[in-house]
Amino acid sequence: MGSAGLSSDEVIDHLIRKHISTLAQAPYISQSDLPFFVADTNRIVEQHRRWTHTMPDIQPFYGQLGVNFDCASLDEIQQILSLGIDPSRIIFAHPCKAASALHFASKRGVRWTTFDNIDELEKIREHGAQMELLLRIFAQDDGAKVCLGDKFGAAWDDTWSLLERARQLDLKIVGVSFHIGSGASDPQAFATAIQQAKQVIEQGERLGFQMTVLDVGGGFQDANFEIMASGLRPALAQEFRDRKLTVIAEPGRFYATPFYTMACRVIARRTQIRSASKVADMLYQNDGLYGCFSCGWSENEVYTPVLVSGGAVERDWGEHRYSVWGPTCDSIDRVAEEVAMDCEVKIGDWLIYRNMGGEFVFLCESGNEANQCSVYGLRGVPF
């Protein structure tokens, strides 16, 4: 609950309206036409409590709640280190890294990294030989929103050869990692991946490696977290009940998604002149698929905005249907095919989108222009 007995959503809505009122006092400054986020740290705490209650034996590599950090790029590592975080708390969880990034991580003391091919082993030998390695194996939930197995993960037929080559290069293999895909929905995919991981761990031990770490990756969603955990925990107990193993995970958007609420301004409107037309009117907002709504094309995410009116203006009441579009000139930049509002939406109004943390974090990791959005905490202070 927020202040004065208000729910978190009510507190966020109040802050958004307050900020919109501030922007309205200077309508021609550039910031008045930028989207902005409101961040609620309570949501992160709530998600962490869910995680530790549901899977207490699996250490999440995410954030500062007594956990660690999963990084997939040089920029992310630099950002975490700039916060004063000990580099031993970072896993460089990308199987195919630039030599410069690997060199930086190694020199700064990042402990773990992943690989899934021979060439990466050769690179690690040259630029990060002292790091401890996890062999990433193929794993996939075919129903996931993004099937990462299409890009990463060593096939079963290759794991022995990779481990042998690591031994020849005198590298230190300490475990196995996998990722069943972003937005996964099949608990059995975890069970299958864990069975395969056990076999690879046994291969490593036969070659003399001390295999002590299992990274079960991510794919967790807010909506089905407990369901997916119900497939993961029994599989771990069955396959590794007699083995001392550090099990870690990369929960990513499970933590991040409810953290951010986004507000976008309606910058233009196109009404259908023909009164008998069944085509919805069109709204154009100040962010779209090339910005913080990229999951609309990459994962078929459905966005449902809530209207915040832009001041006391006259408007028609009753149901109004709209398609919502981003600000670019590209015709694929459609945020929502059709949404129903309780009243007319006008230029200058604002649309609120909840649970946008996944999109925002994804954009920051990709290094695009997500920094064109302002981010505010619950006290209205820019982060």
C-alpha positions as CSV (number, residue, x, y, z in Angstrom):
1,M,0.0,0.0,0.0
2,G,1.1,3.5,-0.7
3,S,0.8,6.7,1.5
4,A,-2.5,7.6,3.2
5,G,-3.9,4.1,2.6
6,L,-3.7,4.4,-1.2
7,S,-2.8,1.4,-3.3
8,S,0.4,1.5,-5.3
9,D,-1.6,2.1,-8.6
10,E,-3.4,5.0,-7.0
11,V,-0.1,6.5,-5.8
12,I,1.4,6.1,-9.2
13,D,-1.6,7.7,-10.9
14,H,-1.4,10.6,-8.5
15,L,2.2,11.2,-9.3
16,I,1.6,10.9,-13.0
17,R,-1.2,13.6,-12.9
18,K,1.1,15.8,-10.8
19,H,3.9,15.6,-13.3
20,I,1.5,16.2,-16.2
21,S,0.3,19.3,-14.4
22,T,3.9,20.5,-14.1
23,L,4.6,19.9,-17.7
24,A,1.4,21.8,-18.7
25,Q,2.9,25.0,-17.2
26,A,5.7,25.0,-19.8
27,P,4.0,23.4,-22.9
28,Y,6.7,24.3,-25.4
29,I,9.8,22.8,-23.6
30,S,11.0,19.6,-25.2
31,Q,10.4,17.5,-22.1
32,S,6.6,18.3,-22.4
33,D,6.4,16.0,-25.4
34,L,8.6,13.2,-24.1
35,P,7.1,10.0,-22.6
36,F,8.1,9.3,-19.0
37,F,8.2,6.4,-16.5
38,V,7.3,6.2,-12.9
39,A,9.3,3.6,-10.9
40,D,7.8,1.9,-7.9
41,T,10.5,0.1,-5.9
42,N,7.9,-1.6,-3.7
43,R,7.0,-3.8,-6.8
44,I,10.6,-5.1,-6.9
45,V,10.5,-6.0,-3.2
46,E,7.1,-7.8,-3.7
47,Q,8.5,-9.8,-6.6
48,H,11.6,-10.7,-4.6
49,R,9.5,-12.0,-1.8
50,R,7.5,-14.1,-4.2
51,W,10.8,-15.6,-5.5
52,T,12.3,-16.4,-2.1
53,H,9.0,-17.9,-0.9
54,T,8.5,-20.0,-4.0
55,M,12.1,-21.0,-4.8
56,P,14.2,-20.3,-1.7
57,D,17.1,-22.6,-2.9
58,I,17.6,-20.8,-6.2
59,Q,19.7,-17.6,-6.0
60,P,18.4,-14.8,-8.3
61,F,21.0,-12.8,-10.1
62,Y,19.2,-9.5,-10.2
63,G,19.4,-6.3,-8.3
64,Q,20.5,-5.3,-4.8
65,L,18.1,-7.3,-2.6
66,G,20.9,-9.5,-1.2
67,V,21.3,-11.1,-4.6
68,N,23.7,-10.7,-7.5
69,F,23.9,-9.4,-11.0
70,D,23.4,-11.0,-14.4
71,C,25.0,-8.9,-17.2
72,A,25.0,-9.5,-20.9
73,S,27.1,-6.6,-22.2
74,L,30.0,-4.4,-21.3
75,D,27.8,-1.4,-20.7
76,E,25.8,-3.4,-18.1
77,I,29.0,-4.5,-16.3
78,Q,30.3,-0.9,-16.2
79,Q,27.0,0.3,-14.9
80,I,27.0,-2.2,-12.1
81,L,30.6,-1.6,-11.2
82,S,29.9,2.2,-11.0
83,L,27.5,1.5,-8.2
84,G,30.4,0.0,-6.1
85,I,29.3,-3.6,-6.5
86,D,32.0,-6.2,-6.0
87,P,32.7,-7.8,-9.4
88,S,32.6,-11.3,-7.9
89,R,28.8,-10.8,-7.7
90,I,28.5,-10.6,-11.5
91,I,28.0,-13.3,-14.1
92,F,28.8,-12.3,-17.7
93,A,26.0,-14.4,-19.1
94,H,26.5,-14.1,-22.8
95,P,28.0,-17.0,-24.7
96,C,29.4,-14.8,-27.6
97,K,31.3,-11.8,-26.3
98,A,33.5,-9.1,-27.9
99,A,37.2,-9.6,-27.0
100,S,37.3,-6.1,-25.5
101,A,34.3,-6.8,-23.2
102,L,35.8,-10.1,-22.1
103,H,39.1,-8.4,-21.4
104,F,37.5,-5.7,-19.3
105,A,35.4,-8.2,-17.3
106,S,38.4,-10.4,-16.6
107,K,40.7,-7.5,-15.6
108,R,38.0,-6.1,-13.3
109,G,37.5,-9.4,-11.5
110,V,34.2,-10.6,-12.9
111,R,34.1,-14.2,-11.7
112,W,31.8,-16.2,-14.1
113,T,31.1,-16.2,-17.8
114,T,29.4,-18.6,-20.2
115,F,30.3,-20.1,-23.5
116,D,28.7,-22.5,-26.1
117,N,31.3,-23.0,-28.8
118,I,35.0,-23.7,-29.6
119,D,35.9,-20.3,-30.8
120,E,34.6,-18.7,-27.6
121,L,36.9,-21.0,-25.6
122,E,39.9,-19.9,-27.7
123,K,38.9,-16.2,-27.1
124,I,38.5,-16.8,-23.3
125,R,41.9,-18.5,-23.2
126,E,43.5,-15.3,-24.7
127,H,41.5,-12.6,-22.9
128,G,40.0,-14.1,-19.7
129,A,41.8,-17.3,-18.8
130,Q,41.3,-16.9,-15.0
131,M,37.6,-16.7,-15.3
132,E,35.3,-19.6,-14.2
133,L,33.2,-20.9,-17.0
134,L,29.7,-22.3,-17.4
135,L,28.9,-24.3,-20.5
136,R,25.6,-23.1,-21.9
137,I,23.6,-26.0,-23.4
138,F,20.6,-25.9,-25.8
139,A,17.3,-25.7,-24.0
140,Q,14.0,-24.5,-25.4
141,D,10.3,-24.1,-24.6
142,D,8.8,-24.1,-28.1
143,G,5.9,-22.0,-26.8
144,A,8.1,-19.2,-25.4
145,K,7.7,-15.7,-26.7
146,V,11.4,-15.6,-27.7
147,C,13.1,-19.0,-28.4
148,L,16.7,-18.3,-27.4
149,G,17.7,-21.8,-28.4
150,D,17.6,-20.6,-32.0
151,K,20.7,-18.5,-31.3
152,F,22.5,-19.9,-28.2
153,G,23.2,-23.3,-26.6
154,A,25.6,-26.2,-27.3
155,A,23.9,-29.3,-28.8
156,W,24.2,-32.5,-26.8
157,D,26.5,-34.0,-29.4
158,D,29.0,-31.1,-28.9
159,T,29.2,-30.9,-25.1
160,W,31.9,-33.5,-24.6
161,S,34.1,-32.0,-27.3
162,L,33.8,-28.6,-25.8
163,L,34.7,-29.8,-22.3
164,E,37.6,-31.7,-23.7
165,R,38.9,-28.6,-25.5
166,A,38.5,-26.6,-22.3
167,R,40.6,-29.1,-20.5
168,Q,43.3,-28.9,-23.2
169,L,43.3,-25.1,-22.9
170,D,43.7,-25.4,-19.1
171,L,40.5,-23.4,-18.5
172,K,38.3,-23.8,-15.4
173,I,34.8,-25.2,-16.1
174,V,32.6,-24.9,-13.0
175,G,29.1,-25.7,-14.2
176,V,26.3,-25.6,-16.8
177,S,23.8,-22.9,-17.8
178,F,20.7,-22.9,-20.0
179,H,17.8,-20.6,-20.8
180,I,14.4,-22.1,-22.0
181,G,13.4,-18.8,-23.7
182,S,11.8,-15.5,-22.7
183,G,8.2,-15.7,-21.8
184,A,8.2,-19.4,-21.3
185,S,5.0,-21.3,-20.5
186,D,5.8,-25.0,-20.4
187,P,7.1,-26.2,-17.0
188,Q,8.2,-29.5,-18.6
189,A,10.8,-27.5,-20.5
190,F,12.6,-26.9,-17.2
191,A,12.5,-30.5,-16.3
192,T,14.0,-31.6,-19.7
193,A,16.7,-29.0,-19.5
194,I,17.7,-30.0,-15.9
195,Q,18.0,-33.7,-17.0
196,Q,20.3,-32.7,-19.8
197,A,22.3,-30.4,-17.6
198,K,22.9,-33.3,-15.1
199,Q,24.4,-35.4,-17.9
200,V,26.7,-32.5,-18.9
201,I,27.8,-32.0,-15.3
202,E,28.6,-35.7,-15.1
203,Q,30.7,-35.4,-18.4
204,G,32.6,-32.5,-16.8
205,E,33.3,-34.4,-13.7
206,R,34.7,-37.4,-15.7
207,L,37.1,-34.9,-17.3
208,G,38.2,-33.7,-13.8
209,F,36.3,-30.5,-13.5
210,Q,34.7,-29.5,-10.2
211,M,31.1,-28.9,-11.4
212,T,29.4,-26.9,-8.7
213,V,27.2,-24.3,-10.4
214,L,23.9,-24.6,-12.4
215,D,22.4,-21.5,-13.9
216,V,18.7,-22.2,-14.8
217,G,18.4,-19.0,-16.8
218,G,15.2,-17.0,-17.0
219,G,11.9,-17.1,-18.9
220,F,9.9,-16.3,-15.7
221,Q,6.7,-14.2,-16.1
222,D,4.6,-12.5,-13.5
223,A,1.4,-14.3,-14.6
224,N,2.7,-17.9,-14.5
225,F,5.6,-17.7,-12.1
226,E,4.3,-20.3,-9.6
227,I,3.3,-22.6,-12.4
228,M,6.8,-22.6,-13.9
229,A,8.4,-23.0,-10.5
230,S,6.3,-26.1,-10.0
231,G,8.2,-27.7,-12.9
232,L,11.6,-26.4,-11.9
233,R,11.8,-27.3,-8.2
234,P,10.8,-31.0,-8.4
235,A,13.2,-31.5,-11.3
236,L,16.1,-30.1,-9.3
237,A,15.2,-32.2,-6.3
238,Q,15.0,-35.3,-8.4
239,E,18.2,-34.9,-10.4
240,F,20.5,-33.3,-7.8
241,R,19.2,-34.4,-4.4
242,D,22.6,-36.0,-3.4
243,R,24.8,-33.3,-4.9
244,K,26.0,-30.0,-3.4
245,L,25.2,-27.5,-6.1
246,T,24.9,-23.7,-6.3
247,V,21.8,-23.0,-8.3
248,I,21.4,-19.5,-9.7
249,A,18.8,-17.9,-12.1
250,E,18.4,-14.8,-14.3
251,P,14.8,-13.7,-13.4
252,G,15.1,-10.5,-15.5
253,R,11.7,-9.2,-16.4
254,F,9.9,-11.2,-13.6
255,Y,11.4,-8.5,-11.3
256,A,11.4,-5.6,-13.8
257,T,8.0,-5.7,-15.5
258,P,5.8,-4.4,-12.7
259,F,8.5,-1.9,-11.6
260,Y,7.7,0.7,-14.3
261,T,4.5,2.5,-15.4
262,M,4.8,4.5,-18.6
263,A,2.9,7.7,-19.7
264,C,2.8,8.7,-23.3
265,R,1.3,11.9,-24.7
266,V,-1.2,12.0,-27.6
267,I,0.5,14.3,-30.1
268,A,-1.9,13.9,-33.0
269,R,-5.3,12.4,-33.8
270,R,-6.9,11.3,-37.1
271,T,-10.7,11.0,-37.0
272,Q,-12.7,9.1,-39.6
273,I,-14.7,11.7,-41.5
274,R,-17.3,9.3,-42.9
275,S,-19.9,8.9,-40.1
276,A,-20.7,5.3,-41.2
277,S,-17.1,4.2,-41.2
278,K,-16.3,1.2,-39.1
279,V,-12.6,2.0,-39.0
280,A,-11.4,3.2,-35.6
281,D,-10.1,6.7,-35.2
282,M,-6.3,6.9,-34.9
283,L,-4.2,8.3,-32.1
284,Y,-0.5,9.1,-32.5
285,Q,1.6,9.1,-29.3
286,N,5.2,10.1,-28.5
287,D,6.7,6.6,-28.4
288,G,6.1,3.4,-30.3
289,L,7.5,0.1,-31.6
290,Y,11.0,1.6,-32.3
291,G,11.2,2.7,-28.7
292,C,9.8,1.3,-25.5
293,F,7.0,-0.8,-27.2
294,S,9.4,-3.0,-29.1
295,C,7.9,-6.1,-27.5
296,G,4.9,-5.4,-29.7
297,W,6.7,-6.7,-32.7
298,S,9.3,-9.0,-31.1
299,E,6.9,-10.8,-28.7
300,N,3.4,-9.9,-29.9
301,E,2.8,-8.0,-26.7
302,V,-0.7,-6.5,-26.4
303,Y,-0.8,-3.0,-24.9
304,T,-3.9,-1.6,-23.2
305,P,-3.6,2.1,-22.3
306,V,-5.6,4.0,-19.6
307,L,-6.6,7.6,-20.4
308,V,-5.4,10.5,-18.4
309,S,-7.2,13.6,-19.7
310,G,-5.1,16.6,-20.6
311,G,-7.0,19.3,-18.7
312,A,-10.7,20.4,-18.4
313,V,-11.7,20.3,-22.1
314,E,-15.0,19.4,-23.6
315,R,-15.3,15.9,-25.0
316,D,-17.8,13.4,-26.1
317,W,-18.7,10.7,-23.6
318,G,-19.5,7.1,-24.4
319,E,-17.4,4.4,-26.0
320,H,-14.8,5.5,-28.5
321,R,-12.6,3.1,-30.4
322,Y,-9.0,4.0,-31.4
323,S,-6.0,2.4,-32.9
324,V,-2.8,3.7,-31.3
325,W,0.4,4.5,-33.3
326,G,3.9,5.5,-32.6
327,P,5.5,8.8,-33.7
328,T,7.6,7.5,-36.6
329,C,6.8,7.6,-40.3
330,D,6.7,3.8,-40.5
331,S,3.3,2.2,-41.0
332,I,4.3,-0.9,-38.9
333,D,4.7,1.4,-35.9
334,R,1.3,0.5,-34.4
335,V,1.2,0.1,-30.7
336,A,-2.4,-1.1,-30.4
337,E,-4.7,-2.3,-33.2
338,E,-7.9,-1.2,-31.4
339,V,-8.7,-0.1,-27.8
340,A,-12.0,1.1,-26.4
341,M,-12.2,4.2,-24.3
342,D,-15.0,5.5,-22.2
343,C,-14.8,8.9,-23.8
344,E,-13.3,10.9,-26.6
345,V,-9.5,11.1,-26.5
346,K,-8.0,14.5,-27.6
347,I,-4.6,15.8,-28.5
348,G,-2.6,16.6,-25.4
349,D,-4.2,13.8,-23.4
350,W,-1.9,11.2,-21.8
351,L,-2.1,7.4,-22.0
352,I,-0.8,5.2,-19.1
353,Y,0.7,1.8,-19.7
354,R,1.3,-0.4,-16.7
355,N,3.9,-3.2,-16.4
356,M,6.3,-1.7,-18.8
357,G,9.5,-2.6,-16.9
358,G,10.3,-5.5,-19.2
359,E,10.2,-3.3,-22.3
360,F,12.3,-0.6,-20.6
361,V,15.0,-2.9,-19.3
362,F,15.1,-4.7,-22.7
363,L,15.7,-1.4,-24.4
364,C,18.4,-0.3,-22.0
365,E,20.2,-3.6,-22.6
366,S,20.0,-3.1,-26.3
367,G,21.6,0.3,-26.1
368,N,19.0,2.2,-28.0
369,E,17.4,5.6,-27.2
370,A,15.4,4.6,-24.1
371,N,17.2,7.4,-22.3
372,Q,14.9,9.8,-24.2
373,C,12.3,9.0,-21.6
374,S,12.3,10.6,-18.2
375,V,12.1,8.2,-15.1
376,Y,10.6,9.3,-11.8
377,G,10.4,7.6,-8.4
378,L,7.3,7.7,-6.3
379,R,8.4,11.0,-4.8
380,G,8.7,12.5,-8.2
381,V,12.5,12.6,-8.1
382,P,14.3,11.7,-11.4
383,F,16.3,8.6,-11.1
